[in-house]
Amino acid sequence: MSRKYFGTDGVRGKANEGAMTPEIVMKIGMAAGQLHRRGGHRHRVVIGKDTRLSGYMIEQALTAGFLSAGMDVFLFGPAPTPAVAMLTRSMRADLGVMISASHNPYYDNGIKIFGPDGYKLTDDKEIQIEELVDNPSMLKLAPSDQVGRAKRIEDAGARYIEFAKRTYTAETGLDGLRIVIDTANGAAYRTAPPALWELGAELIIIGDDPNGTNINDKCGSTHPETMCQRVRETRADIGIALDGDADRVIIADENGKVIDGDQIMALIATSWAKRGVLKGGGLVSTVMSNLGLEHYMGSQGLNLARTKVGDRYVVEHMRQHGFNIGGEQSGHIVMSDYATTGDGLLAALQVLAEVVRQGKPVSEVCNLFTPFPQVLKNVKFKGGKPLDDAHVKSAIKDAEVMLGNSGRLVIRPSGTEPLIRVMAEGQDEGMVRKIVDDVCGVISKAAA
């Protein structure tokens, strides 16, 4: 069954429009609260948010919905997505909610919902919520004497900082390391810098002055050039860029060169394998990860399992098949020994621990394989199904023949934006670029 409001990562859209109006958001709170009442105890939901202007509006609407369903609400204010997932379990909440549109611009917002185990809700649960939202007569409000209460939790950030620091595994701290940390003017601006500083690092902090509209604006993991430039200017040892809700990370080496999620996963997986703590015999990633990663893992006697795009699908495969590390090229890194969702800070701490252990520059520690030439482009579309067009299908087939067994073509609609993503990789960069350009051109005509 198709979903109306939920995409690959919760509900997301332009704030105050469509599914992100206060009315719909309140009903989502009412529906989720109703579905997760389980017994006679006082039910509780924890809510965090990033720094978007619309977060105030959505927070209040969600709170009203949950309170009317008879759930007590604990408000964290700005907090990383992984902090919300962790604290959902730690505080024995029935639900956790993160208000964020992740790496999107400020005018978008979204809702990510976690169950009591700290994992994102299943597709079936999301469909049940949608059915209740679209059928208000099925929503059951709590009796007047059972309406929930709301309160602010002031130490949520401090709890998460202490948790994150405990995941750092090197025998010595970060003393002597100069680190540029870019928090994307987002949810981690009050947690990531203190955690790194308390472990001993010298910090150059950027992207830590949110004003409601500058989240992800020319900063963070989707715009790492700002971090890279600062690394070069300050002669830092490493750069760390988080996204708006801090569930992904991109690294820069001492030369200001970007190190993506594929290299980070390779480093953590091989480090854990050497230390005897890797589970599943490898790692889990998506169809978007580079062929170079797959070849490197094989050279180390490890395997790479692929899923469709979306960290929730990575996590599902990890849980089903016993892996303890997975993620995406974009920097979502999931380490199930520590967390139930992607955590940019925790992944960065694993990288830093390995840098400290090896005592080598980041460029030597983190560049484990040479990526295959890979090109990704997006095609905007307003509606319809351009991928069903006969000309598009023919172009895709021709492209796959050209790539043969030495490359890959991945075409998929975005789960969060009106885009079709076209990615190709192979040994010949010129051919790869031509293939992507040709396929995008045919899709653009079909989408016009």
C-alpha positions as CSV (number, residue, x, y, z in Angstrom):
1,M,0.0,0.0,0.0
2,S,1.4,3.4,-0.9
3,R,1.8,6.0,1.7
4,K,0.3,9.5,1.5
5,Y,2.3,11.5,4.1
6,F,5.3,9.3,5.1
7,G,8.3,9.0,2.7
8,T,11.6,7.2,3.1
9,D,12.5,9.2,6.3
10,G,9.3,10.2,8.0
11,V,7.0,13.0,7.0
12,R,8.6,15.9,5.1
13,G,7.6,18.9,3.1
14,K,7.4,22.7,2.9
15,A,6.5,24.1,6.3
16,N,2.9,25.3,6.6
17,E,1.9,23.5,3.4
18,G,0.6,20.0,2.6
19,A,1.4,17.5,5.3
20,M,3.3,20.1,7.3
21,T,0.4,22.3,8.4
22,P,-0.4,22.5,12.1
23,E,-3.7,20.7,11.5
24,I,-2.2,17.7,9.9
25,V,0.8,17.6,12.3
26,M,-1.6,17.7,15.3
27,K,-3.6,14.8,13.8
28,I,-0.3,12.8,13.3
29,G,0.4,13.4,17.0
30,M,-3.1,12.3,17.9
31,A,-2.9,9.2,15.7
32,A,0.6,8.1,16.8
33,G,-0.3,8.7,20.5
34,Q,-3.5,6.6,20.1
35,L,-1.6,3.7,18.5
36,H,1.1,3.6,21.1
37,R,-1.0,3.6,24.3
38,R,-0.2,0.3,25.8
39,G,-1.5,-0.3,29.2
40,G,-2.7,1.8,32.2
41,H,0.6,3.6,33.0
42,R,1.2,7.3,32.2
43,H,2.4,7.3,28.6
44,R,5.1,9.6,27.5
45,V,6.6,10.9,24.3
46,V,9.9,12.8,23.9
47,I,10.2,15.5,21.3
48,G,13.4,17.1,19.9
49,K,13.8,19.5,17.0
50,D,16.5,21.2,14.9
51,T,16.8,25.0,14.6
52,R,14.3,25.8,11.8
53,L,11.9,28.7,12.3
54,S,8.9,26.4,11.7
55,G,10.0,24.1,14.5
56,Y,8.2,26.2,17.0
57,M,4.9,25.8,15.2
58,I,5.3,22.1,14.6
59,E,6.4,21.4,18.1
60,Q,3.3,23.1,19.5
61,A,1.0,21.3,17.1
62,L,2.5,17.9,17.8
63,T,2.4,18.6,21.6
64,A,-1.3,19.4,21.4
65,G,-2.0,16.2,19.4
66,F,-0.1,14.0,21.9
67,L,-1.6,15.6,24.9
68,S,-5.1,15.1,23.6
69,A,-4.3,11.4,23.1
70,G,-3.4,11.2,26.8
71,M,0.4,11.2,26.5
72,D,2.8,13.3,28.6
73,V,5.2,15.3,26.5
74,F,8.8,15.9,27.3
75,L,10.3,18.7,25.2
76,F,14.1,18.7,24.5
77,G,14.3,21.8,22.3
78,P,17.2,21.7,19.8
79,A,18.7,18.2,19.9
80,P,20.3,15.8,17.3
81,T,18.1,13.1,15.8
82,P,20.3,10.3,17.4
83,A,19.9,12.0,20.8
84,V,16.1,11.7,20.5
85,A,16.4,8.1,19.5
86,M,18.8,7.3,22.4
87,L,16.7,9.2,25.0
88,T,13.5,7.6,23.8
89,R,14.9,4.3,25.2
90,S,16.8,5.9,28.1
91,M,13.7,7.7,29.4
92,R,11.4,4.7,28.8
93,A,9.2,6.7,26.5
94,D,6.5,5.1,24.4
95,L,7.5,7.3,21.4
96,G,10.2,9.7,20.3
97,V,9.7,12.4,17.7
98,M,12.3,14.5,15.9
99,I,11.1,17.6,14.1
100,S,13.6,18.1,11.2
101,A,14.0,18.0,7.5
102,S,17.5,16.9,7.9
103,H,19.7,18.4,5.1
104,N,16.9,20.3,3.4
105,P,16.7,24.1,3.4
106,Y,15.1,25.9,6.3
107,Y,11.7,26.3,4.6
108,D,11.1,22.6,4.7
109,N,10.5,20.6,7.8
110,G,9.6,17.1,8.8
111,I,8.7,14.5,11.5
112,K,10.7,11.4,12.3
113,I,9.0,9.0,14.7
114,F,10.8,6.4,16.9
115,G,9.2,3.5,18.7
116,P,9.9,2.7,22.3
117,D,13.0,0.6,21.2
118,G,14.5,3.7,19.6
119,Y,14.0,2.5,16.0
120,K,12.0,4.3,13.4
121,L,8.5,3.1,12.9
122,T,7.8,0.3,10.4
123,D,6.0,1.0,7.1
124,D,2.9,-0.8,8.6
125,K,2.8,1.5,11.6
126,E,3.1,4.6,9.4
127,I,0.2,3.4,7.2
128,Q,-1.9,2.9,10.4
129,I,-1.1,6.5,11.4
130,E,-2.1,7.8,7.9
131,E,-5.4,5.9,8.1
132,L,-6.3,7.6,11.4
133,V,-5.2,11.0,10.1
134,D,-7.5,10.7,7.1
135,N,-10.4,9.3,9.1
136,P,-10.8,11.7,12.1
137,S,-13.8,9.8,13.3
138,M,-11.5,7.0,14.2
139,L,-9.4,9.2,16.5
140,K,-10.1,8.6,20.1
141,L,-9.4,11.5,22.4
142,A,-8.5,10.9,26.0
143,P,-11.1,11.7,28.7
144,S,-10.7,15.1,30.3
145,D,-9.1,13.7,33.4
146,Q,-6.5,11.8,31.4
147,V,-5.2,14.6,29.1
148,G,-1.4,14.7,29.1
149,R,1.0,17.2,30.6
150,A,4.0,18.9,28.9
151,K,7.3,19.9,30.4
152,R,10.7,21.0,29.2
153,I,13.8,18.8,29.9
154,E,16.8,21.0,30.3
155,D,19.5,18.3,30.5
156,A,18.8,16.3,27.3
157,G,21.9,17.7,25.6
158,A,24.1,16.9,28.6
159,R,22.8,13.4,28.7
160,Y,23.7,12.9,25.1
161,I,27.1,14.4,25.4
162,E,28.1,12.0,28.1
163,F,26.7,9.1,26.1
164,A,28.6,10.1,23.0
165,K,31.9,10.5,24.9
166,R,31.6,7.0,26.2
167,T,31.7,5.6,22.6
168,Y,35.2,7.0,22.0
169,T,37.4,3.9,22.1
170,A,41.0,5.0,21.9
171,E,43.2,4.7,25.0
172,T,44.2,8.4,24.9
173,G,42.0,11.4,24.3
174,L,42.0,14.0,21.5
175,D,44.8,16.2,23.0
176,G,46.9,17.8,20.3
177,L,44.3,17.4,17.6
178,R,43.1,20.6,15.9
179,I,39.5,20.0,14.7
180,V,37.2,22.1,12.5
181,I,33.6,21.2,13.5
182,D,30.7,22.5,11.4
183,T,27.3,21.9,12.9
184,A,25.4,23.3,10.0
185,N,23.6,25.9,12.2
186,G,21.6,22.9,13.2
187,A,20.6,20.6,16.0
188,A,24.1,19.7,17.2
189,Y,25.4,23.2,17.7
190,R,25.2,22.8,21.5
191,T,26.3,19.2,21.8
192,A,29.0,18.2,19.2
193,P,31.5,21.0,20.1
194,P,31.4,20.4,23.9
195,A,31.8,16.6,23.4
196,L,34.9,17.0,21.3
197,W,36.4,19.7,23.5
198,E,35.8,17.7,26.7
199,L,37.7,14.8,25.0
200,G,40.7,17.2,24.7
201,A,40.5,18.6,21.2
202,E,41.4,22.1,20.1
203,L,38.4,23.3,18.2
204,I,37.6,25.7,15.4
205,I,33.8,25.9,15.4
206,I,31.7,27.0,12.4
207,G,28.0,26.8,11.6
208,D,27.1,27.2,15.3
209,D,25.0,30.4,15.1
210,P,21.4,29.3,14.1
211,N,18.9,32.1,13.4
212,G,16.0,29.9,12.1
213,T,16.7,30.3,8.4
214,N,20.4,29.5,8.0
215,I,20.4,25.8,8.7
216,N,22.3,23.9,6.0
217,D,22.9,27.2,4.3
218,K,26.4,27.0,2.7
219,C,27.5,24.9,5.6
220,G,27.3,21.4,7.0
221,S,27.7,18.0,5.3
222,T,25.8,19.0,2.2
223,H,28.2,22.0,1.7
224,P,31.5,20.7,3.0
225,E,33.5,23.3,1.0
226,T,33.1,25.7,3.9
227,M,34.6,23.2,6.3
228,C,37.4,22.2,3.8
229,Q,38.4,25.8,3.4
230,R,38.6,26.4,7.1
231,V,40.7,23.3,7.6
232,R,43.2,24.6,5.1
233,E,43.2,28.2,6.6
234,T,43.8,27.0,10.1
235,R,46.0,24.0,9.3
236,A,43.7,21.8,11.2
237,D,44.2,18.0,11.4
238,I,40.7,17.1,10.4
239,G,37.3,18.7,9.6
240,I,33.9,17.3,10.7
241,A,30.7,18.5,9.1
242,L,27.3,17.4,10.3
243,D,24.0,18.0,8.7
244,G,21.0,19.8,10.1
245,D,19.8,17.1,12.4
246,A,23.3,15.6,12.9
247,D,22.5,12.1,11.8
248,R,25.1,12.2,9.0
249,V,28.7,13.3,8.8
250,I,31.3,14.2,6.1
251,I,35.0,14.3,7.0
252,A,37.8,16.4,5.5
253,D,41.5,15.4,5.8
254,E,44.3,17.8,6.7
255,N,44.5,18.9,3.1
256,G,40.9,19.9,3.0
257,K,39.9,16.9,0.8
258,V,36.5,15.4,1.4
259,I,36.2,11.9,2.8
260,D,32.6,10.6,2.2
261,G,30.5,8.0,4.0
262,D,31.9,5.1,2.0
263,Q,35.4,5.7,3.2
264,I,34.2,6.2,6.7
265,M,32.3,2.9,6.7
266,A,35.3,1.1,5.2
267,L,37.6,2.5,8.0
268,I,35.2,1.6,10.8
269,A,34.5,-1.9,9.5
270,T,38.1,-2.8,9.0
271,S,39.1,-1.3,12.3
272,W,36.4,-3.3,14.1
273,A,37.3,-6.5,12.2
274,K,40.9,-6.2,13.4
275,R,39.7,-5.6,17.0
276,G,37.3,-8.6,16.7
277,V,34.1,-6.7,17.3
278,L,32.7,-6.6,13.8
279,K,29.5,-8.6,13.4
280,G,27.9,-10.0,10.2
281,G,31.2,-10.4,8.4
282,G,31.0,-7.0,6.8
283,L,28.7,-4.0,6.5
284,V,25.4,-2.9,5.0
285,S,25.1,0.0,2.6
286,T,22.7,1.1,-0.2
287,V,22.8,0.8,-4.0
288,M,24.4,4.3,-4.1
289,S,27.6,3.2,-2.4
290,N,30.6,3.2,-4.8
291,L,31.8,0.0,-6.5
292,G,35.2,0.8,-5.1
293,L,33.9,0.1,-1.6
294,E,32.5,-3.2,-2.6
295,H,35.9,-4.3,-4.2
296,Y,37.8,-3.0,-1.1
297,M,35.6,-5.0,1.3
298,G,36.1,-8.1,-0.7
299,S,39.9,-7.6,-0.7
300,Q,39.7,-7.6,3.1
301,G,37.7,-10.8,3.2
302,L,34.6,-8.9,4.2
303,N,31.2,-8.5,2.4
304,L,29.1,-5.6,1.4
305,A,25.3,-6.1,1.6
306,R,23.2,-3.6,-0.4
307,T,19.7,-2.2,0.3
308,K,17.5,0.3,-1.4
309,V,18.2,4.0,-0.5
310,G,17.2,5.1,3.0
311,D,18.9,4.5,6.4
312,R,15.8,2.8,7.7
313,Y,16.3,0.0,5.1
314,V,19.9,-0.3,6.1
315,V,18.9,-0.7,9.7
316,E,16.3,-3.3,8.9
317,H,18.9,-5.4,7.0
318,M,21.4,-5.0,9.9
319,R,18.8,-6.2,12.4
320,Q,17.6,-9.1,10.3
321,H,21.1,-10.4,9.4
322,G,23.2,-9.6,12.5
323,F,25.4,-6.7,11.2
324,N,26.6,-4.0,13.6
325,I,27.7,-1.4,11.0
326,G,26.0,0.1,8.0
327,G,25.2,3.4,6.4
328,E,25.1,5.5,3.3
329,Q,27.6,7.3,1.1
330,S,26.0,10.6,2.1
331,G,27.3,10.0,5.7
332,H,24.6,8.3,7.5
333,I,26.6,5.8,9.6
334,V,24.7,3.4,11.8
335,M,26.6,1.5,14.5
336,S,24.1,-0.7,16.3
337,D,26.4,-1.4,19.2
338,Y,25.8,2.2,20.2
339,A,22.8,3.6,18.4
340,T,19.6,2.7,16.6
341,T,19.9,5.4,13.9
342,G,22.6,7.3,12.0
343,D,24.8,9.4,14.3
344,G,27.3,11.8,12.8
345,L,29.1,12.6,16.0
346,L,29.5,8.9,17.0
347,A,30.9,8.1,13.5
348,A,33.3,11.0,13.8
349,L,34.5,9.7,17.1
350,Q,35.2,6.3,15.7
351,V,37.3,7.9,12.9
352,L,39.1,10.1,15.5
353,A,39.9,7.1,17.7
354,E,41.5,5.3,14.7
355,V,43.5,8.4,13.8
356,V,44.8,8.5,17.4
357,R,45.6,4.8,17.4
358,Q,47.5,4.9,14.2
359,G,49.2,8.2,14.8
360,K,49.1,9.1,11.1
361,P,47.6,11.9,9.1
362,V,43.9,11.6,8.3
363,S,44.7,11.4,4.6
364,E,46.6,8.2,5.2
365,V,44.1,6.7,7.7
366,C,40.9,7.4,5.8
367,N,41.6,6.9,2.1
368,L,41.4,3.1,1.9
369,F,40.3,2.7,-1.7
370,T,40.1,4.5,-5.0
371,P,36.5,5.2,-5.9
372,F,35.2,4.3,-9.3
373,P,34.2,7.4,-11.3
374,Q,30.6,8.2,-10.2
375,V,28.3,10.8,-11.5
376,L,24.9,11.7,-9.8
377,K,22.4,14.2,-11.2
378,N,18.9,15.2,-10.3
379,V,16.0,15.8,-12.6
380,K,13.0,17.8,-11.3
381,F,9.5,16.7,-12.1
382,K,6.1,18.0,-11.2
383,G,4.0,14.9,-11.4
384,G,3.2,11.7,-13.3
385,K,5.6,8.8,-13.8
386,P,8.3,9.8,-16.3
387,L,10.2,6.6,-15.6
388,D,7.3,4.7,-17.2
389,D,7.8,6.5,-20.5
390,A,8.9,4.2,-23.3
391,H,11.7,6.5,-24.4
392,V,13.1,6.7,-20.9
393,K,13.0,2.9,-20.6
394,S,14.8,2.6,-23.9
395,A,17.5,5.1,-22.8
396,I,18.0,3.2,-19.5
397,K,18.4,-0.1,-21.3
398,D,21.0,1.4,-23.8
399,A,22.9,2.9,-20.9
400,E,23.1,-0.4,-19.0
401,V,24.4,-2.1,-22.2
402,M,27.1,0.5,-22.5
403,L,28.2,0.0,-18.9
404,G,28.2,-3.7,-19.1
405,N,29.6,-5.7,-16.2
406,S,32.1,-2.9,-15.3
407,G,29.7,-0.3,-14.1
408,R,26.3,0.4,-12.6
409,L,23.3,2.6,-13.3
410,V,20.9,3.5,-10.5
411,I,17.8,5.5,-11.2
412,R,15.2,6.3,-8.5
413,P,12.7,8.9,-7.4
414,S,13.7,10.8,-4.3
415,G,11.7,9.9,-1.2
416,T,11.8,13.4,0.2
417,E,11.8,15.8,-2.8
418,P,10.2,16.0,-6.3
419,L,13.4,14.7,-8.0
420,I,14.5,11.7,-9.9
421,R,18.1,10.8,-9.1
422,V,20.3,9.4,-11.9
423,M,23.6,7.8,-10.8
424,A,26.1,5.9,-12.9
425,E,29.6,4.6,-12.2
426,G,32.2,2.8,-14.2
427,Q,35.9,2.8,-15.1
428,D,35.6,5.4,-17.9
429,E,34.6,8.8,-16.3
430,G,33.9,10.4,-19.7
431,M,31.5,7.6,-20.7
432,V,29.8,7.7,-17.3
433,R,29.2,11.5,-17.6
434,K,27.8,11.1,-21.1
435,I,25.5,8.3,-19.9
436,V,24.1,10.3,-17.1
437,D,23.6,13.4,-19.2
438,D,21.8,11.4,-21.9
439,V,19.5,9.7,-19.5
440,C,18.7,12.9,-17.6
441,G,17.9,14.6,-20.9
442,V,15.4,11.9,-21.9
443,I,13.8,12.0,-18.4
444,S,13.6,15.8,-18.6
445,K,11.7,15.6,-21.8
446,A,9.3,13.0,-20.4
447,A,8.8,15.0,-17.3
448,A,8.0,18.3,-19.1
